[in-house]
Amino acid sequence: MRDKDIELIHPGPVKNFSEININNLSDSSIKETWELLLEENEPMSLKDLTNLIYNEYKPSTAFAVYSLLKDGLYFNGTIDAITPRKKEDVESEESKRGGKLKETEERCAFIERLKLCVKNPSGNVLLPDDKRFMQDIEALAFGKSIKSRTLKDLGISETPEDAHSLLLKTSFWTKMVNPHPSRFGLSLNNAVVCPDAPLANEQRKDLCHLKAFAIDNSWSNDPDDAISVTEESGNTVLYVHIADPASSITFDSPCEKEARDRGATLYIPEGTFRMLAEDTIPLFALGLCEKSPALTFKMTIDTQGNVIDTEIFPSIINVRRLTYEQADREMEEDSDDGVIFRSLFNLTQKICNRRIKQGAINIEYYDVHIFIENETVKIEQEIHCKSASIVKECMITAGEGAGTWAASKGLAFPYISQEIETQPDNKQKDLGGIAGSFQLRRCMRPRVLSVKPGRHQGLGLETYTQVTSPLRRYTDLLSHIQIRKVLRGEKPLSADDMSMCLGYGEAASSAVIHAERASNNHWIMVYLAEKIDSIWDAIAIENKGNRWLVLIPSVALEIQIPLQKKVSPNETIKLVLKSVNISKGEAIFIHAV
């Protein structure tokens, strides 16, 4: 330690440090001394002030006066020149300290009430004003902070899950609060920058003579794709018409940047939070008015299901909207539209078979629709429809055609590739059913997004991209922006610009995907919490030592449980729900023997 860093308050010696006590002087004595010096208003040394207050200068009294100086309420300055603080400054500081003391006392009382709540959640004794002390817990639960003074004072781990649990126990939150979008940094508001309407004088190919069908779930309200089919020169021609927001959204525009920051539209049971402003939907969604502007992908398909030619152009179309269930019913009818749907089904089956021959993995799995109605969580198992497979295959074909078109022109583009790990052994290959689909799913590596084309082994395609959801996915919108540049004869985006946009967009969309999964799981837990001791059908998927991975189809939930009897993959078993932890997103089931 340097000499200049030492303040000498007494030369010593000190024989017993226990004698040094700063609490042996009353507040009234200190105040009287301060008032006396205030009248004289002359600086005084620490030694003189010590003698004035204590009538003796020794280590213990010197340290007591030094502590008064450092406390700063009545005195300030240095040990060589101590001066009394002004009266108004002292009064202001006393008021401030009084408020802090009151706050400290109130917080201590709050902590004691909170401890009682933790021990007995049903006997809540918290006060309405206690919400101000709960803010740090809420911030941690929402992922806006990594610490909580309150949880630390309670001896509880400072994790978002434990914060969520405490908020539920104390009834400051209800189970209807979903913290997961906030934890991933997502906004529960729509984008605000609205693009211009499509140019009225833009040349578009009139395809209103074609029957175009926008087929989607009954709850969808932002249709962005439609399909048509015709026969030309002995080949089948598939038209995939896509919403055309890139007709007015340009690269680096405020609207494009906002979409880039969001990555994708957030779909969670409590609502839809759009990547593009709400007013964008009536401008560009298909089938909301008599005629819709679109960007059409026209693909010529040979008799083997191969895409032999792709054209892309702006169009104007007349769209009919249907649900999957409506389309399936019409497919069985003896009508013009029924003939078209059957033609589409046969075509897409041929395309799918061609992809499977090229190594595609076709996975069937259970899915559910989760929604909230009158503060009640509802879960409906989605029914497999033939028309859903038609739409899926048409969208894949559009991605193949667009990727091949872009690659032939040497464009930097959001190409998607995927590798498949070594296939399961023969015994596992024969599992079939849900267990077989699970085994196949485990073979698939994460997709790779790149500005250069690559093989998508999972789909059995040499080149692939996604272009069919520009209202919902940023990378699809970016694909359209690049296509539009080519169609207008403009200079395409460079590989560097495309890579930059893909990096930002993918990071944002990854957060959206994770938030959607976590949110769905949250609402499944809320749903299950009302059904303790109920019995559920489950499907055995895979043995993991002394536990089994099982799927509960009615809620699309995968869990691991110990089973008390020998089972086989794809065997249906009965489970009993014993407990649910909403904050941790966990449900405990046991085997119903």
C-alpha positions as CSV (number, residue, x, y, z in Angstrom):
1,M,0.0,0.0,0.0
2,R,1.3,3.4,-0.9
3,D,1.8,6.0,1.8
4,K,-0.5,8.5,0.1
5,D,-3.3,6.0,0.3
6,I,-3.3,6.0,4.1
7,E,-5.2,8.6,6.2
8,L,-3.7,8.8,9.7
9,I,-6.5,9.6,12.2
10,H,-4.5,8.7,15.4
11,P,-0.8,7.8,16.0
12,G,-1.8,4.9,18.3
13,P,-1.0,2.5,19.7
14,V,-4.1,0.4,19.7
15,K,-4.0,-2.4,22.2
16,N,-7.5,-3.7,21.9
17,F,-9.6,-3.2,18.7
18,S,-12.8,-4.2,20.5
19,E,-12.7,-0.8,22.2
20,I,-13.3,0.9,18.8
21,N,-17.0,1.4,18.8
22,I,-18.8,4.0,16.7
23,N,-22.1,3.5,18.4
24,N,-21.3,5.0,21.8
25,L,-22.4,8.5,21.0
26,S,-26.0,9.6,21.0
27,D,-27.6,11.3,17.9
28,S,-28.5,14.3,20.1
29,S,-24.8,14.9,21.1
30,I,-23.7,14.8,17.5
31,K,-26.5,17.2,16.5
32,E,-25.6,19.7,19.3
33,T,-22.0,19.7,18.2
34,W,-23.0,20.2,14.5
35,E,-25.3,23.2,15.4
36,L,-22.5,24.8,17.5
37,L,-20.0,24.5,14.7
38,L,-22.6,25.7,12.2
39,E,-22.7,29.0,14.0
40,E,-18.9,29.4,13.9
41,N,-18.6,28.0,10.4
42,E,-14.9,27.4,10.7
43,P,-13.0,24.3,9.5
44,M,-11.7,22.1,12.3
45,S,-9.2,19.2,12.3
46,L,-10.3,15.6,13.2
47,K,-8.3,15.8,16.4
48,D,-9.9,19.1,17.5
49,L,-13.4,17.8,16.7
50,T,-12.7,14.6,18.6
51,N,-11.7,16.6,21.7
52,L,-14.8,18.8,21.3
53,I,-17.2,15.9,21.2
54,Y,-15.5,13.4,23.5
55,N,-13.2,15.5,25.6
56,E,-10.4,13.1,24.8
57,Y,-8.5,12.1,21.7
58,K,-7.7,8.3,21.6
59,P,-8.0,5.7,18.9
60,S,-11.6,4.7,19.6
61,T,-12.9,8.3,19.8
62,A,-10.8,9.3,16.7
63,F,-12.3,6.5,14.7
64,A,-15.8,7.3,15.8
65,V,-15.5,10.9,14.6
66,Y,-13.8,9.7,11.4
67,S,-16.9,7.5,10.8
68,L,-19.1,10.5,11.3
69,L,-17.1,12.3,8.6
70,K,-17.4,9.4,6.2
71,D,-21.2,9.1,6.9
72,G,-21.6,12.6,5.5
73,L,-24.8,13.6,7.2
74,Y,-23.6,16.4,9.4
75,F,-20.0,16.9,8.4
76,N,-17.8,16.9,5.2
77,G,-14.3,17.8,4.2
78,T,-11.0,16.1,5.0
79,I,-9.4,15.0,8.3
80,D,-7.4,18.3,8.3
81,A,-10.4,20.6,7.6
82,I,-13.8,19.3,8.7
83,T,-16.8,21.7,8.1
84,P,-20.4,21.4,9.1
85,R,-22.9,20.9,6.3
86,K,-25.6,23.5,5.6
87,K,-28.9,23.2,7.5
88,E,-31.0,22.7,4.4
89,D,-28.6,20.0,3.1
90,V,-28.8,18.1,6.4
91,E,-32.6,18.3,6.4
92,S,-32.8,17.1,2.8
93,E,-30.5,14.2,3.6
94,E,-32.4,13.3,6.7
95,S,-35.7,13.2,4.8
96,K,-34.1,11.0,2.1
97,R,-32.6,8.6,4.7
98,G,-35.9,8.5,6.5
99,G,-37.6,7.4,3.3
100,K,-35.0,4.8,2.7
101,L,-35.4,3.5,6.2
102,K,-39.1,3.3,5.7
103,E,-38.6,1.5,2.4
104,T,-36.2,-0.9,4.1
105,E,-38.7,-1.6,6.9
106,E,-41.5,-2.2,4.4
107,R,-39.4,-4.5,2.3
108,C,-38.4,-6.6,5.3
109,A,-42.1,-6.9,6.2
110,F,-42.8,-7.9,2.6
111,I,-40.1,-10.6,2.6
112,E,-41.7,-12.1,5.7
113,R,-45.1,-12.1,4.1
114,L,-43.6,-13.7,1.0
115,K,-42.0,-16.4,3.0
116,L,-45.4,-17.3,4.5
117,C,-46.8,-17.5,0.9
118,V,-44.0,-19.8,-0.2
119,K,-44.8,-22.2,2.8
120,N,-48.5,-22.0,2.3
121,P,-49.6,-20.7,-1.2
122,S,-53.3,-21.2,-0.4
123,G,-53.0,-18.7,2.5
124,N,-51.9,-15.6,0.5
125,V,-51.1,-12.7,2.9
126,L,-49.5,-10.4,0.3
127,L,-50.8,-6.8,0.0
128,P,-51.8,-5.0,-3.2
129,D,-48.9,-2.6,-2.7
130,D,-46.4,-5.5,-2.6
131,K,-46.4,-5.5,-6.5
132,R,-43.6,-2.9,-6.4
133,F,-41.4,-5.4,-4.7
134,M,-42.3,-8.2,-7.2
135,Q,-41.0,-6.3,-10.2
136,D,-37.5,-7.8,-10.1
137,I,-39.1,-11.3,-10.0
138,E,-41.3,-10.5,-13.0
139,A,-38.3,-9.1,-14.9
140,L,-36.4,-12.4,-14.3
141,A,-39.4,-14.5,-15.3
142,F,-39.8,-12.6,-18.5
143,G,-36.1,-12.9,-19.3
144,K,-35.5,-9.2,-19.1
145,S,-33.1,-9.6,-16.2
146,I,-30.7,-12.3,-15.0
147,K,-30.9,-11.4,-11.3
148,S,-33.5,-10.9,-8.6
149,R,-32.8,-9.4,-5.3
150,T,-36.0,-10.8,-3.9
151,L,-35.3,-14.4,-4.9
152,K,-31.8,-14.0,-3.5
153,D,-33.2,-12.8,-0.2
154,L,-35.5,-15.8,-0.1
155,G,-32.7,-18.2,-0.8
156,I,-34.4,-19.3,-4.1
157,S,-32.4,-19.9,-7.3
158,E,-32.4,-16.9,-9.6
159,T,-33.8,-18.7,-12.7
160,P,-36.7,-17.7,-14.9
161,E,-38.4,-21.0,-14.0
162,D,-38.2,-20.4,-10.2
163,A,-39.3,-16.8,-10.7
164,H,-42.3,-18.0,-12.7
165,S,-43.1,-20.6,-10.0
166,L,-43.1,-18.0,-7.2
167,L,-45.3,-15.6,-9.2
168,L,-47.8,-18.4,-9.7
169,K,-47.7,-19.4,-6.0
170,T,-48.3,-15.9,-4.8
171,S,-51.1,-15.4,-7.4
172,F,-49.3,-12.3,-8.8
173,W,-49.5,-14.3,-12.1
174,T,-52.2,-16.6,-13.3
175,K,-51.4,-19.7,-15.4
176,M,-52.6,-17.7,-18.4
177,V,-49.4,-15.6,-18.5
178,N,-47.0,-17.0,-21.1
179,P,-43.5,-15.6,-20.5
180,H,-41.7,-17.4,-23.4
181,P,-42.0,-14.9,-26.2
182,S,-40.5,-12.3,-24.0
183,R,-37.7,-14.6,-22.9
184,F,-36.7,-14.9,-26.6
185,G,-36.8,-11.1,-27.0
186,L,-39.9,-11.1,-29.2
187,S,-42.5,-8.4,-29.4
188,L,-46.2,-9.1,-28.9
189,N,-47.1,-6.4,-31.4
190,N,-47.4,-6.5,-35.1
191,A,-44.9,-4.8,-37.3
192,V,-45.8,-1.1,-37.9
193,V,-44.2,-0.2,-41.3
194,C,-46.8,-0.8,-44.0
195,P,-45.6,-1.2,-47.7
196,D,-47.2,0.6,-50.6
197,A,-50.1,-1.1,-52.4
198,P,-49.2,-3.0,-55.6
199,L,-48.7,-0.8,-58.6
200,A,-51.9,-0.5,-60.5
201,N,-50.2,-0.1,-63.8
202,E,-47.8,-3.0,-63.5
203,Q,-48.0,-5.5,-66.3
204,R,-49.3,-8.7,-65.0
205,K,-50.3,-11.9,-66.9
206,D,-54.1,-12.4,-66.6
207,L,-54.7,-15.9,-65.3
208,C,-58.2,-15.4,-64.1
209,H,-59.4,-18.0,-66.6
210,L,-57.6,-20.6,-64.4
211,K,-59.3,-22.0,-61.3
212,A,-57.0,-21.1,-58.4
213,F,-57.5,-22.7,-55.0
214,A,-56.2,-21.4,-51.7
215,I,-56.5,-24.3,-49.3
216,D,-55.5,-23.9,-45.7
217,N,-56.6,-24.6,-42.1
218,S,-60.0,-23.2,-41.0
219,W,-58.3,-20.7,-38.6
220,S,-55.9,-19.3,-41.2
221,N,-56.5,-15.6,-42.0
222,D,-53.5,-14.7,-44.1
223,P,-53.7,-16.9,-47.2
224,D,-50.5,-16.4,-49.2
225,D,-50.5,-19.3,-51.7
226,A,-52.9,-20.8,-54.2
227,I,-52.6,-23.6,-56.8
228,S,-53.9,-24.3,-60.4
229,V,-53.3,-27.2,-62.8
230,T,-53.7,-27.5,-66.6
231,E,-52.5,-29.7,-69.4
232,E,-50.3,-28.3,-72.2
233,S,-48.6,-30.2,-75.1
234,G,-49.0,-33.5,-73.3
235,N,-47.4,-32.3,-70.1
236,T,-49.0,-31.3,-66.8
237,V,-48.5,-27.6,-65.9
238,L,-48.6,-26.8,-62.2
239,Y,-49.2,-23.2,-61.2
240,V,-48.3,-22.1,-57.7
241,H,-49.5,-18.5,-57.1
242,I,-47.8,-16.7,-54.2
243,A,-48.7,-13.4,-52.5
244,D,-46.6,-10.6,-54.0
245,P,-45.5,-8.2,-51.3
246,A,-42.0,-7.8,-53.0
247,S,-43.8,-5.9,-55.8
248,S,-43.5,-2.9,-53.4
249,I,-41.2,-4.0,-50.6
250,T,-37.6,-3.3,-51.8
251,F,-34.2,-4.3,-50.3
252,D,-33.1,-2.1,-47.4
253,S,-36.5,-0.3,-47.2
254,P,-37.9,0.3,-43.7
255,C,-40.5,-2.5,-44.3
256,E,-37.8,-5.0,-45.4
257,K,-35.6,-4.1,-42.4
258,E,-38.4,-4.5,-39.9
259,A,-39.2,-7.9,-41.4
260,R,-35.5,-8.8,-41.3
261,D,-35.4,-8.0,-37.6
262,R,-38.5,-10.2,-36.9
263,G,-37.5,-13.1,-39.1
264,A,-41.0,-14.6,-39.2
265,T,-44.6,-14.1,-38.0
266,L,-45.0,-15.4,-34.5
267,Y,-48.0,-17.8,-34.2
268,I,-48.8,-18.7,-30.6
269,P,-52.2,-19.8,-29.2
270,E,-53.0,-16.4,-27.7
271,G,-52.5,-14.6,-31.0
272,T,-50.7,-13.8,-34.2
273,F,-47.9,-11.2,-34.2
274,R,-47.0,-10.4,-37.8
275,M,-43.6,-9.9,-39.5
276,L,-45.3,-7.4,-41.8
277,A,-47.8,-4.7,-40.7
278,E,-51.5,-5.8,-40.3
279,D,-52.5,-3.6,-43.2
280,T,-50.2,-5.6,-45.5
281,I,-52.7,-8.6,-45.4
282,P,-55.6,-7.0,-47.3
283,L,-53.1,-5.6,-49.9
284,F,-51.4,-8.9,-50.8
285,A,-53.1,-11.9,-49.3
286,L,-54.8,-14.1,-51.9
287,G,-58.6,-14.5,-52.2
288,L,-59.6,-11.6,-50.0
289,C,-61.1,-9.7,-52.9
290,E,-62.4,-10.7,-56.4
291,K,-59.0,-10.5,-58.1
292,S,-55.6,-10.9,-56.4
293,P,-52.1,-9.8,-57.5
294,A,-49.6,-12.7,-57.3
295,L,-46.2,-13.9,-58.3
296,T,-46.8,-17.1,-60.2
297,F,-44.4,-20.1,-60.4
298,K,-45.4,-22.0,-63.5
299,M,-43.8,-25.5,-63.6
300,T,-44.0,-28.0,-66.4
301,I,-44.1,-31.6,-65.0
302,D,-43.3,-34.6,-67.2
303,T,-44.9,-38.0,-66.8
304,Q,-42.4,-39.2,-64.2
305,G,-43.1,-36.2,-61.9
306,N,-40.0,-34.2,-62.8
307,V,-40.0,-30.4,-63.1
308,I,-38.6,-29.9,-66.6
309,D,-39.2,-26.1,-66.9
310,T,-40.0,-23.2,-64.6
311,E,-41.3,-19.7,-65.4
312,I,-41.8,-17.0,-62.9
313,F,-43.9,-13.9,-63.6
314,P,-46.3,-11.4,-62.0
315,S,-50.0,-12.3,-62.5
316,I,-53.5,-11.5,-61.6
317,I,-55.7,-14.4,-60.4
318,N,-59.2,-15.2,-59.2
319,V,-58.8,-17.3,-56.0
320,R,-61.3,-19.5,-54.3
321,R,-60.5,-20.2,-50.6
322,L,-61.3,-23.6,-49.0
323,T,-60.4,-25.4,-45.9
324,Y,-58.7,-28.8,-46.1
325,E,-61.9,-30.5,-45.0
326,Q,-63.9,-28.7,-47.7
327,A,-61.4,-29.6,-50.4
328,D,-61.4,-33.3,-49.3
329,R,-65.2,-33.4,-49.6
330,E,-65.2,-31.8,-53.0
331,M,-62.5,-34.3,-54.1
332,E,-65.1,-37.0,-53.8
333,E,-67.8,-35.1,-55.7
334,D,-68.6,-35.5,-59.4
335,S,-68.0,-31.8,-60.2
336,D,-65.5,-29.8,-62.2
337,D,-63.6,-28.8,-59.1
338,G,-63.7,-32.4,-57.9
339,V,-62.0,-33.5,-61.1
340,I,-59.3,-30.8,-60.6
341,F,-58.7,-31.9,-57.0
342,R,-58.3,-35.5,-58.1
343,S,-56.0,-34.5,-60.9
344,L,-53.9,-32.5,-58.4
345,F,-53.8,-35.4,-56.0
346,N,-52.6,-37.8,-58.7
347,L,-50.0,-35.3,-59.9
348,T,-48.6,-34.7,-56.4
349,Q,-48.5,-38.4,-55.6
350,K,-46.4,-38.9,-58.7
351,I,-44.1,-36.0,-57.7
352,C,-43.8,-37.4,-54.1
353,N,-43.0,-40.9,-55.4
354,R,-40.3,-39.5,-57.6
355,R,-38.7,-37.7,-54.6
356,I,-38.9,-40.9,-52.5
357,K,-37.0,-42.7,-55.3
358,Q,-34.4,-40.0,-55.1
359,G,-33.9,-40.6,-51.3
360,A,-36.6,-38.4,-49.7
361,I,-37.7,-39.3,-46.2
362,N,-41.4,-39.0,-45.7
363,I,-42.4,-38.6,-42.1
364,E,-45.9,-38.8,-40.8
365,Y,-46.5,-37.5,-37.3
366,Y,-49.3,-36.2,-35.0
367,D,-50.0,-32.5,-34.7
368,V,-52.5,-30.5,-32.8
369,H,-54.1,-27.1,-32.9
370,I,-53.9,-25.2,-29.6
371,F,-56.1,-22.1,-29.1
372,I,-57.6,-20.1,-26.3
373,E,-61.3,-19.4,-26.0
374,N,-62.8,-17.5,-23.2
375,E,-59.7,-17.9,-21.0
376,T,-59.8,-21.7,-21.6
377,V,-57.1,-23.6,-23.4
378,K,-58.5,-26.0,-26.1
379,I,-56.5,-28.6,-28.0
380,E,-57.8,-30.2,-31.2
381,Q,-55.9,-33.1,-32.9
382,E,-55.4,-32.2,-36.6
383,I,-57.0,-34.7,-39.0
384,H,-54.9,-35.8,-41.9
385,C,-56.5,-34.6,-45.2
386,K,-55.6,-35.6,-48.7
387,S,-55.7,-31.9,-49.7
388,A,-53.1,-31.1,-47.1
389,S,-50.7,-33.5,-48.8
390,I,-51.6,-31.8,-52.1
391,V,-50.7,-28.4,-50.8
392,K,-47.5,-29.6,-49.1
393,E,-46.3,-31.3,-52.3
394,C,-47.2,-28.2,-54.5
395,M,-45.2,-25.9,-52.1
396,I,-42.2,-28.3,-52.2
397,T,-42.4,-28.3,-56.0
398,A,-42.5,-24.5,-56.1
399,G,-39.4,-24.5,-53.9
400,E,-37.7,-26.9,-56.3
401,G,-38.6,-25.0,-59.3
402,A,-37.6,-21.6,-57.8
403,G,-34.2,-23.0,-56.6
404,T,-33.5,-24.5,-60.0
405,W,-34.5,-21.3,-61.8
406,A,-32.2,-19.2,-59.4
407,A,-29.3,-21.6,-59.7
408,S,-29.5,-21.6,-63.5
409,K,-29.0,-17.8,-63.4
410,G,-26.1,-18.0,-60.9
411,L,-28.1,-16.0,-58.4
412,A,-27.2,-15.7,-54.7
413,F,-30.3,-17.0,-53.2
414,P,-31.6,-18.5,-49.9
415,Y,-30.9,-22.1,-50.9
416,I,-31.7,-24.8,-48.3
417,S,-29.8,-28.1,-48.1
418,Q,-29.9,-31.0,-45.7
419,E,-27.9,-34.1,-45.0
420,I,-29.1,-37.4,-43.7
421,E,-27.0,-39.4,-41.3
422,T,-26.6,-43.2,-41.6
423,Q,-30.0,-44.9,-41.9
424,P,-31.2,-47.0,-39.0
425,D,-30.4,-50.7,-39.2
426,N,-32.8,-53.1,-40.9
427,K,-34.5,-54.0,-37.7
428,Q,-35.3,-50.4,-37.1
429,K,-36.3,-49.7,-40.7
430,D,-39.1,-52.3,-40.3
431,L,-40.7,-50.5,-37.3
432,G,-43.1,-48.5,-39.4
433,G,-45.8,-46.3,-37.8
434,I,-44.9,-43.5,-35.4
435,A,-41.9,-45.3,-34.0
436,G,-40.5,-45.7,-37.5
437,S,-41.1,-42.0,-38.3
438,F,-39.3,-41.1,-35.1
439,Q,-36.3,-43.2,-36.1
440,L,-36.2,-41.5,-39.5
441,R,-36.5,-38.1,-37.9
442,R,-33.4,-38.8,-35.8
443,C,-31.4,-39.4,-39.0
444,M,-32.0,-35.9,-40.3
445,R,-29.4,-33.3,-39.6
446,P,-30.4,-29.6,-39.2
447,R,-31.0,-27.8,-42.5
448,V,-28.4,-25.4,-43.9
449,L,-29.2,-22.1,-45.4
450,S,-26.6,-20.8,-47.9
451,V,-26.3,-18.5,-50.9
452,K,-25.1,-21.4,-52.9
453,P,-27.3,-24.4,-54.0
454,G,-26.9,-27.8,-52.3
455,R,-28.7,-31.1,-52.2
456,H,-31.6,-31.4,-49.8
457,Q,-31.5,-35.1,-49.0
458,G,-34.5,-35.0,-46.7
459,L,-36.7,-33.9,-49.7
460,G,-34.8,-35.9,-52.3
461,L,-34.0,-32.8,-54.3
462,E,-30.8,-31.5,-55.9
463,T,-31.8,-27.9,-55.3
464,Y,-34.4,-26.4,-53.0
465,T,-35.5,-23.1,-51.5
466,Q,-38.7,-21.7,-49.9
467,V,-40.7,-19.1,-51.7
468,T,-44.4,-19.8,-50.7
469,S,-44.8,-17.7,-47.5
470,P,-43.5,-14.2,-48.1
471,L,-46.1,-12.8,-45.8
472,R,-45.0,-15.1,-43.0
473,R,-41.2,-15.9,-43.4
474,Y,-38.5,-13.3,-44.1
475,T,-36.3,-15.7,-46.1
476,D,-39.3,-16.2,-48.5
477,L,-39.7,-12.5,-48.8
478,L,-36.0,-12.1,-49.5
479,S,-36.3,-14.7,-52.3
480,H,-39.1,-12.7,-53.8
481,I,-37.1,-9.5,-53.6
482,Q,-34.2,-11.2,-55.5
483,I,-36.6,-12.6,-58.1
484,R,-38.2,-9.2,-58.6
485,K,-34.9,-7.6,-59.2
486,V,-34.2,-10.1,-62.0
487,L,-37.7,-9.7,-63.5
488,R,-37.2,-5.9,-63.6
489,G,-33.8,-6.2,-65.2
490,E,-32.1,-4.7,-62.1
491,K,-28.8,-5.8,-60.6
492,P,-29.4,-8.8,-58.3
493,L,-28.4,-8.7,-54.6
494,S,-24.7,-9.7,-54.2
495,A,-23.7,-12.8,-52.3
496,D,-22.4,-10.5,-49.4
497,D,-25.8,-8.7,-49.2
498,M,-27.7,-11.9,-49.3
499,S,-25.5,-13.6,-46.7
500,M,-25.9,-10.6,-44.4
501,C,-29.7,-10.6,-44.7
502,L,-29.9,-14.4,-44.2
503,G,-27.7,-14.2,-41.1
504,Y,-30.0,-11.6,-39.4
505,G,-33.2,-13.2,-40.7
506,E,-32.3,-16.7,-39.6
507,A,-31.2,-15.6,-36.1
508,A,-34.6,-13.8,-35.7
509,S,-36.6,-16.7,-37.1
510,S,-34.8,-19.2,-34.9
511,A,-36.0,-17.2,-31.8
512,V,-39.5,-17.3,-33.2
513,I,-39.4,-21.0,-33.7
514,H,-38.1,-21.6,-30.2
515,A,-40.7,-19.2,-28.7
516,E,-43.5,-21.0,-30.5
517,R,-42.4,-24.4,-29.3
518,A,-42.0,-23.2,-25.7
519,S,-45.3,-21.4,-25.9
520,N,-47.2,-24.4,-27.2
521,N,-45.7,-26.5,-24.4
522,H,-46.7,-23.9,-21.8
523,W,-50.3,-24.0,-23.0
524,I,-50.3,-27.8,-23.1
525,M,-49.2,-27.8,-19.4
526,V,-51.9,-25.3,-18.6
527,Y,-54.4,-27.6,-20.3
528,L,-53.1,-30.7,-18.5
529,A,-53.1,-28.9,-15.1
530,E,-56.9,-29.2,-15.0
531,K,-56.8,-32.9,-15.7
532,I,-54.9,-34.5,-12.9
533,D,-55.5,-38.2,-12.4
534,S,-57.0,-38.5,-15.9
535,I,-56.1,-41.4,-18.2
536,W,-54.4,-40.9,-21.6
537,D,-53.6,-43.1,-24.6
538,A,-49.9,-43.1,-25.5
539,I,-47.8,-44.8,-28.2
540,A,-44.5,-46.4,-27.3
541,I,-41.7,-45.0,-29.5
542,E,-38.3,-46.0,-28.3
543,N,-36.7,-47.8,-25.4
544,K,-34.1,-45.8,-23.4
545,G,-32.6,-48.2,-20.8
546,N,-35.1,-48.4,-18.0
547,R,-37.4,-45.8,-19.5
548,W,-39.4,-45.4,-22.7
549,L,-40.0,-42.4,-24.9
550,V,-43.7,-42.3,-25.6
551,L,-46.0,-40.0,-27.5
552,I,-49.4,-38.8,-26.3
553,P,-51.1,-38.1,-29.7
554,S,-54.1,-36.1,-28.3
555,V,-51.7,-33.3,-27.1
556,A,-48.7,-34.2,-29.4
557,L,-46.5,-34.5,-26.3
558,E,-43.4,-36.6,-26.1
559,I,-42.3,-37.7,-22.6
560,Q,-40.0,-40.3,-21.0
561,I,-41.5,-42.6,-18.4
562,P,-40.6,-46.0,-16.7
563,L,-42.9,-48.8,-17.8
564,Q,-43.8,-51.6,-15.5
565,K,-44.4,-54.2,-18.3
566,K,-42.7,-55.2,-21.5
567,V,-44.0,-53.2,-24.5
568,S,-43.1,-53.0,-28.2
569,P,-42.6,-50.0,-30.5
570,N,-45.9,-48.6,-31.7
571,E,-47.8,-50.3,-28.9
572,T,-50.6,-48.3,-27.4
573,I,-50.4,-48.0,-23.6
574,K,-52.4,-46.2,-20.9
575,L,-50.9,-43.5,-18.7
576,V,-52.2,-41.6,-15.7
577,L,-51.4,-37.9,-15.3
578,K,-50.1,-37.3,-11.7
579,S,-48.8,-33.8,-11.6
580,V,-48.0,-30.7,-13.8
581,N,-45.3,-28.1,-13.2
582,I,-46.3,-25.1,-15.5
583,S,-43.2,-23.0,-14.7
584,K,-40.9,-25.9,-15.7
585,G,-43.1,-27.1,-18.6
586,E,-43.2,-30.6,-17.2
587,A,-45.9,-33.2,-16.7
588,I,-45.5,-36.4,-14.8
589,F,-47.4,-39.5,-16.0
590,I,-47.2,-43.0,-14.7
591,H,-48.0,-46.3,-16.4
592,A,-51.6,-47.4,-15.7
593,V,-51.0,-51.1,-15.1
